[in-house]
Amino acid sequence: MGGDTLIAMTLFIGLFGSPVAMLYIYLKFRSKKLKIIEKMLDANREVTPEMLAVLNQPNSSTPGSDIRMAVFYLTIGVAIFLMLMFEVFGNPARLSLLSLLPLSIGISYLIASRLKES
């Protein structure tokens, strides 16, 4: 398998796989919310607008969410750096600077998680 084929496959998967994955994740979380509402209705509880507002809020206060995001971005940054250092795209010296963006985002998430703990 040549380099052109690999690039074409990666582009195809990225262009068509990403929207499908995002749609799946959206529908999965939406079905979780609907199951919670269904359980409340089965238990003869009233579903108030305040409860619906709480269900629709993003859950950014989950314990460890900053550390998970930090590990995610650090992993992406290291992967980009290693990929470029193994000369996947040609000139690795200049392109390896691209890995600084996810690395710095990951480091900032680590700092934010440490500040939340203290």
Backbone torsions as a table, in degrees:
resi	resn	phi	psi	omega
1	MET	NA	123.1	-177.4
2	GLY	-82.3	172.7	-179.5
3	GLY	-66.1	-34.8	179.3
4	ASP	-66.0	-39.2	179.0
5	THR	-66.4	-40.7	179.5
6	LEU	-64.1	-41.6	178.7
7	ILE	-65.2	-42.0	179.2
8	ALA	-64.4	-40.9	179.0
9	MET	-66.0	-42.3	179.1
10	THR	-63.6	-41.8	177.7
11	LEU	-63.8	-43.5	179.7
12	PHE	-62.9	-47.2	179.8
13	ILE	-64.3	-41.2	179.9
14	GLY	-65.8	-42.4	-177.5
15	LEU	-71.9	-39.1	-175.4
16	PHE	-101.4	-25.4	-179.5
17	GLY	-79.7	-34.8	-178.5
18	SER	-63.5	-48.2	177.8
19	PRO	-62.8	-36.6	178.6
20	VAL	-65.5	-41.7	179.1
21	ALA	-66.1	-41.4	179.1
22	MET	-65.3	-39.6	178.0
23	LEU	-64.7	-41.2	178.1
24	TYR	-61.8	-45.8	-179.5
25	ILE	-64.6	-42.4	178.7
26	TYR	-60.8	-47.6	-178.7
27	LEU	-67.5	-32.7	178.3
28	LYS	-65.0	-46.9	179.6
29	PHE	-69.2	-34.1	177.7
30	ARG	-65.5	-40.5	179.5
31	SER	-67.7	-31.5	175.8
32	LYS	-63.3	-43.1	178.9
33	LYS	-64.0	-40.9	179.4
34	LEU	-66.5	-34.7	177.1
35	LYS	-66.5	-38.6	177.3
36	ILE	-63.2	-44.7	178.7
37	ILE	-64.4	-39.6	179.4
38	GLU	-63.9	-41.2	177.8
39	LYS	-63.1	-39.1	179.2
40	MET	-66.4	-40.0	179.2
41	LEU	-69.5	-34.6	176.7
42	ASP	-66.6	-30.4	179.5
43	ALA	-87.5	11.2	179.3
44	ASN	59.2	35.0	174.8
45	ARG	-97.3	151.0	179.5
46	GLU	-84.8	135.1	177.6
47	VAL	-98.0	108.8	-176.4
48	THR	-93.2	161.2	176.3
49	PRO	-61.3	-29.1	177.9
50	GLU	-65.9	-40.1	178.6
51	MET	-65.5	-40.3	178.1
52	LEU	-65.0	-36.2	178.1
53	ALA	-65.5	-39.2	178.7
54	VAL	-66.6	-39.7	179.6
55	LEU	-66.6	-29.6	-177.8
56	ASN	-87.0	-6.6	178.9
57	GLN	-76.1	142.7	175.3
58	PRO	-68.2	143.7	-175.9
59	ASN	-98.0	75.0	-179.1
60	SER	-89.6	-6.2	-177.4
61	SER	-95.8	16.9	178.1
62	THR	-64.4	131.7	179.2
63	PRO	-59.6	129.9	178.6
64	GLY	86.5	1.9	-178.2
65	SER	-66.3	-35.0	177.8
66	ASP	-66.8	-38.5	179.4
67	ILE	-68.8	-38.6	177.2
68	ARG	-62.8	-44.2	178.8
69	MET	-66.0	-37.1	178.3
70	ALA	-63.3	-45.6	179.4
71	VAL	-63.4	-39.3	178.4
72	PHE	-60.2	-52.1	-177.4
73	TYR	-69.0	-37.2	176.8
74	LEU	-63.7	-39.6	178.6
75	THR	-64.6	-43.8	178.0
76	ILE	-62.0	-43.5	179.7
77	GLY	-62.8	-43.5	179.2
78	VAL	-66.7	-39.4	179.3
79	ALA	-64.0	-42.7	177.7
80	ILE	-63.3	-43.3	-179.8
81	PHE	-61.4	-46.7	-179.1
82	LEU	-66.0	-39.5	179.5
83	MET	-62.0	-41.9	-179.0
84	LEU	-74.5	-31.3	179.0
85	MET	-72.4	-25.9	175.7
86	PHE	-86.9	16.2	172.7
87	GLU	58.0	45.7	176.5
88	VAL	-71.4	-37.1	-176.4
89	PHE	-109.8	16.5	176.0
90	GLY	106.3	-105.3	-175.3
91	ASN	-83.1	99.8	-174.2
92	PRO	-75.3	-24.4	-174.0
93	ALA	-65.7	-46.3	-177.8
94	ARG	-79.9	-38.2	-177.0
95	LEU	-74.3	-22.2	-179.1
96	SER	-66.1	-16.1	175.9
97	LEU	-67.2	-19.3	176.9
98	LEU	-61.2	-26.8	-178.5
99	SER	-73.1	-12.5	-179.6
100	LEU	-68.3	-30.0	-179.4
101	LEU	-63.8	-57.8	178.7
102	PRO	-66.0	-30.4	177.2
103	LEU	-64.2	-43.4	-179.9
104	SER	-69.5	-34.8	175.9
105	ILE	-64.9	-42.1	178.1
106	GLY	-62.9	-41.4	178.1
107	ILE	-65.2	-38.4	178.8
108	SER	-67.4	-35.7	174.9
109	TYR	-65.5	-38.4	176.6
110	LEU	-62.6	-42.8	179.0
111	ILE	-64.3	-41.9	179.4
112	ALA	-63.5	-39.4	179.4
113	SER	-67.8	-36.0	178.0
114	ARG	-67.8	-37.9	179.2
115	LEU	-68.5	-33.8	178.0
116	LYS	-67.2	-36.1	-178.5
117	GLU	-68.3	-34.1	-176.7
118	SER	-94.3	NA	NA
